[in-house]
Amino acid sequence: MVLMGRIMHGKPVAETIEQWVRGEVDHLRAAHGLVPRLDVALVGRSAASQRYVAKKIESCHRLGMSAHLHTFDDDISAAELRDQVQRLSDDPAVHAILVQLPLPRHIEDPPHGLNKFDVFDAIRGEKDVDGISRFTVPELYRAQADALLHLPATALAVRRMMAFYGVETEGRVAVIVGRNDITAKPIHHMLGGRMCNATAIWLHRYTRKPDHDAFMRAADIIVTSVGSEHYSITAEMVKPGAVVIDVATRVGADGKLHGDADFERVKEVASLITPVPKGVGPVTVAALMENVVRAAQFCAGLRKPGYDFNTGVPAGTEAASLR
């Protein structure tokens, strides 16, 4: 008998990752005189982006790492931003680099010329903790888990949560909703590739409504990341016993954070569901911290690529990482 409505809280998963991060940071400092450093490029003054960046920087400091914020005006060109990111990438004192998204429209989606991907590609693979440059994406696309430098933090958070709560993926039907660059896209490749061996179906704004509803009702696992007041997953869309992982966040008219799923009703149908807030969010920040540590280890020659998900917790450095 399937127990409905078991909640996948993020706190215990985040705490497990953070415990590993603290141990690795202490080891790097004591054994190698090394303090992992994250540099964040923030364009514009979006309140939401500033809030997210502040959380990441606070987490770095709380876990004994260093963080530096570089702010740029909204009118910075793609070429100028690329050059600034390239400068950080070439700096040996910088271990990890993150370009906060979204970027201004003239960089995100210009009619011609340089764009956001040129900015991403200025980041060296070992420093690309968002897993978004041409130096990190191919291994995810090819499902080479043992060759991955950095799995994007949200995908890593989802994978860690599934391992922690015992969500089986092999042979299951997984529906991923949304298609942004650092959440839905990598999650789709992760679930459908050899890392998870699910049958992955990708839904987005161009999916016809009847197809959307039919695919949703067939899903064993739903991962959603739309974050719009115009999109909602209702209980009628969810197959009894499905696992619902809600990555989306938006501020509602009530001033509170909401996800894509109608939580109170969907939890009566789903076997497992993440809340918003206190679900995937804190694990995503912890997963980013995991990647910052990995980046520092790469820069110091202390780690080889690859992730271990068999235990549900990160693998260590030195002999364990140089297997």
C-alpha positions as CSV (number, residue, x, y, z in Angstrom):
1,M,0.0,0.0,0.0
2,V,1.4,3.4,-1.0
3,L,1.4,6.0,1.8
4,M,0.2,9.3,0.2
5,G,1.5,12.7,1.0
6,R,4.9,12.0,2.5
7,I,6.8,15.3,2.4
8,M,10.3,15.5,1.1
9,H,11.8,18.2,3.4
10,G,15.0,19.7,2.1
11,K,16.6,20.4,5.5
12,P,17.9,16.9,6.3
13,V,19.4,16.6,2.8
14,A,21.0,20.0,3.0
15,E,22.4,19.3,6.4
16,T,24.0,16.1,5.1
17,I,25.7,18.0,2.3
18,E,26.8,20.8,4.5
19,Q,28.3,18.4,7.0
20,W,30.5,17.1,4.1
21,V,31.3,20.6,3.0
22,R,32.5,21.6,6.4
23,G,34.7,18.6,6.7
24,E,36.3,19.2,3.3
25,V,36.8,22.9,3.9
26,D,38.5,22.1,7.2
27,H,40.7,19.5,5.5
28,L,41.7,21.9,2.6
29,R,42.6,24.6,5.1
30,A,44.6,22.4,7.4
31,A,46.3,20.2,4.9
32,H,46.8,22.5,1.9
33,G,46.3,26.1,3.3
34,L,43.5,26.5,0.8
35,V,40.1,28.3,1.4
36,P,37.6,27.6,-1.4
37,R,36.5,30.9,-3.1
38,L,33.3,31.6,-5.1
39,D,33.0,34.7,-7.3
40,V,29.5,35.8,-8.4
41,A,28.8,38.1,-11.4
42,L,25.5,39.9,-10.9
43,V,24.1,42.2,-13.6
44,G,21.4,44.7,-12.7
45,R,19.5,45.3,-9.5
46,S,16.8,42.7,-9.5
47,A,15.5,42.2,-6.0
48,A,15.0,38.5,-6.5
49,S,18.5,38.0,-7.9
50,Q,20.1,40.0,-5.1
51,R,18.2,37.9,-2.6
52,Y,19.4,34.6,-4.2
53,V,23.0,35.9,-4.4
54,A,22.9,37.0,-0.8
55,K,21.9,33.5,0.3
56,K,24.7,31.9,-1.7
57,I,27.3,34.3,-0.3
58,E,26.0,33.8,3.2
59,S,26.2,30.1,2.9
60,C,29.8,30.3,1.7
61,H,30.8,32.4,4.7
62,R,28.9,30.2,7.1
63,L,30.6,27.1,5.9
64,G,34.1,28.6,6.1
65,M,34.6,29.6,2.5
66,S,35.2,32.9,0.7
67,A,32.8,34.7,-1.6
68,H,33.2,37.8,-3.7
69,L,30.4,39.7,-5.5
70,H,31.0,41.6,-8.8
71,T,28.1,43.9,-9.8
72,F,27.5,45.4,-13.2
73,D,25.0,47.8,-14.6
74,D,22.1,46.6,-16.7
75,D,23.5,48.2,-19.8
76,I,26.8,46.2,-19.8
77,S,27.3,44.6,-23.2
78,A,27.7,40.9,-23.7
79,A,31.3,41.4,-24.8
80,E,32.1,43.5,-21.7
81,L,30.5,40.9,-19.4
82,R,32.3,38.1,-21.2
83,D,35.6,39.8,-20.7
84,Q,35.0,40.4,-17.0
85,V,34.1,36.7,-16.5
86,Q,37.1,35.7,-18.5
87,R,39.3,37.8,-16.2
88,L,37.9,35.9,-13.2
89,S,38.4,32.6,-15.0
90,D,42.0,33.4,-15.6
91,D,42.6,34.5,-12.0
92,P,44.3,31.6,-10.1
93,A,42.9,32.9,-6.8
94,V,39.4,32.3,-8.0
95,H,38.2,28.7,-7.7
96,A,34.5,28.9,-8.6
97,I,32.5,31.3,-10.8
98,L,28.7,31.8,-11.1
99,V,26.9,34.2,-13.4
100,Q,23.6,34.9,-11.7
101,L,20.6,34.5,-14.0
102,P,18.5,35.9,-15.6
103,L,20.6,38.3,-17.5
104,P,19.2,41.4,-19.3
105,R,17.4,40.7,-22.5
106,H,20.1,42.2,-24.8
107,I,22.4,39.5,-23.4
108,E,19.9,36.7,-22.9
109,D,18.3,36.8,-26.3
110,P,19.8,39.3,-28.7
111,P,18.9,39.3,-32.4
112,H,22.5,38.8,-33.4
113,G,26.1,39.0,-31.9
114,L,27.4,37.7,-28.6
115,N,24.9,36.3,-26.1
116,K,24.7,34.6,-22.7
117,F,26.3,31.4,-24.0
118,D,29.5,33.4,-25.0
119,V,29.6,34.7,-21.4
120,F,29.1,31.1,-20.0
121,D,31.9,29.8,-22.2
122,A,34.4,32.2,-20.8
123,I,34.4,30.1,-17.6
124,R,36.9,27.3,-17.3
125,G,35.3,23.9,-16.8
126,E,36.7,23.3,-13.4
127,K,35.4,26.7,-12.2
128,D,32.0,26.4,-13.8
129,V,29.9,25.5,-10.7
130,D,26.6,26.1,-12.5
131,G,27.6,23.4,-15.1
132,I,26.6,25.6,-18.0
133,S,29.6,26.2,-20.2
134,R,30.7,24.2,-23.2
135,F,33.4,22.6,-21.0
136,T,30.9,21.0,-18.7
137,V,27.7,20.4,-20.7
138,P,28.9,17.6,-23.0
139,E,29.5,15.0,-20.3
140,L,25.9,15.5,-19.0
141,Y,24.5,15.3,-22.5
142,R,26.6,12.1,-23.1
143,A,25.5,10.8,-19.6
144,Q,29.1,10.3,-18.6
145,A,28.6,10.5,-14.8
146,D,32.2,9.5,-14.1
147,A,33.5,12.4,-16.3
148,L,31.3,15.2,-15.0
149,L,33.1,18.2,-13.6
150,H,30.0,19.9,-12.2
151,L,26.4,18.9,-12.3
152,P,24.2,22.0,-12.2
153,A,23.2,22.7,-8.6
154,T,19.4,22.3,-9.0
155,A,19.9,19.0,-10.9
156,L,22.4,17.9,-8.2
157,A,19.9,18.9,-5.5
158,V,17.1,16.8,-7.1
159,R,19.5,13.8,-7.5
160,R,20.6,14.1,-3.9
161,M,17.0,14.3,-2.7
162,M,15.9,11.3,-4.7
163,A,18.8,9.3,-3.3
164,F,18.0,10.5,0.3
165,Y,14.3,9.6,0.0
166,G,14.8,6.4,-2.0
167,V,13.1,7.5,-5.2
168,E,13.7,4.9,-7.9
169,T,14.1,6.2,-11.4
170,E,15.1,3.2,-13.6
171,G,12.3,2.3,-16.0
172,R,10.0,5.0,-14.5
173,V,8.3,7.7,-16.6
174,A,9.6,11.1,-15.6
175,V,8.0,14.3,-16.8
176,I,10.1,17.5,-16.6
177,V,8.2,20.8,-17.0
178,G,10.0,23.9,-18.2
179,R,13.2,24.3,-20.3
180,N,15.5,26.8,-18.8
181,D,19.3,26.3,-19.0
182,I,20.2,25.5,-15.4
183,T,17.2,23.6,-14.1
184,A,14.9,21.8,-16.5
185,K,17.4,21.1,-19.3
186,P,20.0,19.4,-17.1
187,I,17.4,17.6,-15.1
188,H,15.9,16.2,-18.3
189,H,19.3,14.9,-19.4
190,M,20.1,13.6,-16.0
191,L,16.8,11.6,-15.6
192,G,16.7,10.4,-19.2
193,G,20.4,9.5,-19.4
194,R,22.4,6.6,-17.9
195,M,22.6,8.4,-14.6
196,C,18.9,7.6,-13.9
197,N,17.6,5.5,-16.8
198,A,14.1,6.9,-16.7
199,T,11.9,7.6,-19.7
200,A,12.1,11.4,-19.7
201,I,9.4,13.5,-21.3
202,W,10.0,17.3,-21.7
203,L,7.0,19.6,-21.4
204,H,7.2,23.3,-22.2
205,R,5.2,26.3,-23.3
206,Y,4.8,24.9,-26.8
207,T,3.4,21.5,-25.6
208,R,-0.3,21.3,-26.6
209,K,-2.6,21.2,-23.6
210,P,-4.1,17.8,-24.3
211,D,-0.6,16.3,-24.7
212,H,0.5,18.1,-21.5
213,D,-2.3,16.7,-19.4
214,A,-1.9,13.1,-20.8
215,F,1.8,13.0,-20.2
216,M,1.4,14.4,-16.7
217,R,-1.2,11.7,-15.8
218,A,1.2,9.0,-17.1
219,A,4.2,10.3,-15.0
220,D,5.7,8.3,-12.1
221,I,8.0,11.3,-11.4
222,I,7.2,15.0,-12.0
223,V,9.9,17.7,-11.8
224,T,8.5,21.1,-12.4
225,S,10.3,24.5,-12.7
226,V,8.0,27.0,-14.4
227,G,7.4,29.5,-11.6
228,S,4.5,31.5,-13.2
229,E,1.2,32.5,-11.8
230,H,-0.3,31.3,-15.1
231,Y,0.8,27.7,-14.6
232,S,-0.4,25.3,-11.9
233,I,-0.3,21.5,-11.4
234,T,-3.6,20.3,-9.9
235,A,-4.4,17.0,-8.2
236,E,-6.4,15.9,-11.2
237,M,-3.2,16.0,-13.3
238,V,-1.2,13.7,-11.0
239,K,-1.3,9.9,-11.1
240,P,-1.9,8.4,-7.6
241,G,1.4,7.5,-6.1
242,A,3.5,9.7,-8.3
243,V,6.5,11.6,-6.9
244,V,6.3,15.4,-7.3
245,I,9.4,17.5,-7.1
246,D,8.6,21.2,-7.3
247,V,11.6,23.3,-8.2
248,A,9.7,26.5,-9.0
249,T,9.4,29.5,-6.8
250,R,7.4,32.7,-7.2
251,V,6.0,35.3,-4.9
252,G,2.2,35.2,-4.8
253,A,-0.3,38.0,-4.3
254,D,-0.3,36.9,-0.6
255,G,3.4,37.8,-0.4
256,K,4.4,34.1,0.2
257,L,6.5,31.8,-1.9
258,H,4.7,29.3,-4.0
259,G,5.7,26.5,-6.4
260,D,4.0,25.1,-9.5
261,A,2.0,22.4,-7.6
262,D,-1.2,22.9,-5.6
263,F,0.6,21.5,-2.6
264,E,-2.3,20.9,-0.2
265,R,-4.3,19.0,-2.8
266,V,-1.5,17.3,-4.7
267,K,0.0,15.9,-1.5
268,E,-3.2,13.9,-1.1
269,V,-2.5,12.1,-4.4
270,A,1.3,11.9,-4.6
271,S,3.4,9.4,-2.7
272,L,6.2,11.9,-2.2
273,I,6.1,15.7,-2.7
274,T,8.5,18.6,-2.0
275,P,7.1,21.7,-0.3
276,V,7.8,25.3,-1.4
277,P,9.5,26.8,0.5
278,K,11.8,24.4,2.5
279,G,12.0,21.8,-0.2
280,V,14.5,21.8,-3.1
281,G,15.6,25.4,-2.4
282,P,17.9,24.8,0.6
283,V,19.3,21.7,-1.1
284,T,20.1,23.6,-4.2
285,V,22.2,26.1,-2.2
286,A,23.9,23.3,-0.4
287,A,24.6,21.5,-3.7
288,L,26.2,24.7,-5.0
289,M,28.4,24.7,-1.9
290,E,29.4,21.1,-2.8
291,N,30.4,22.3,-6.2
292,V,32.4,25.2,-4.9
293,V,34.4,22.7,-2.8
294,R,34.8,20.5,-5.8
295,A,36.1,23.5,-7.8
296,A,38.7,24.3,-5.2
297,Q,39.8,20.6,-5.2
298,F,40.0,20.6,-9.0
299,C,42.2,23.7,-8.9
300,A,44.5,22.2,-6.4
301,G,44.8,18.9,-8.3
302,L,43.0,17.0,-5.5
303,R,40.0,15.6,-7.3
304,K,39.1,13.8,-10.5
305,P,35.8,14.3,-12.3
306,G,32.7,12.3,-11.4
307,Y,30.0,12.0,-8.8
308,D,29.0,9.1,-6.5
309,F,25.3,8.8,-5.8
310,N,25.3,5.3,-4.4
311,T,25.5,6.5,-0.8
312,G,23.3,9.6,-1.2
313,V,26.1,11.8,0.1
314,P,29.1,13.4,-1.6
315,A,32.4,11.5,-1.9
316,G,35.5,12.8,-0.2
317,T,38.8,14.1,-1.4
318,E,42.3,12.6,-1.6
319,A,42.2,8.9,-2.1
320,A,38.5,8.7,-2.4
321,S,38.4,11.3,-5.1
322,L,41.5,10.2,-6.9
323,R,40.2,6.6,-7.4
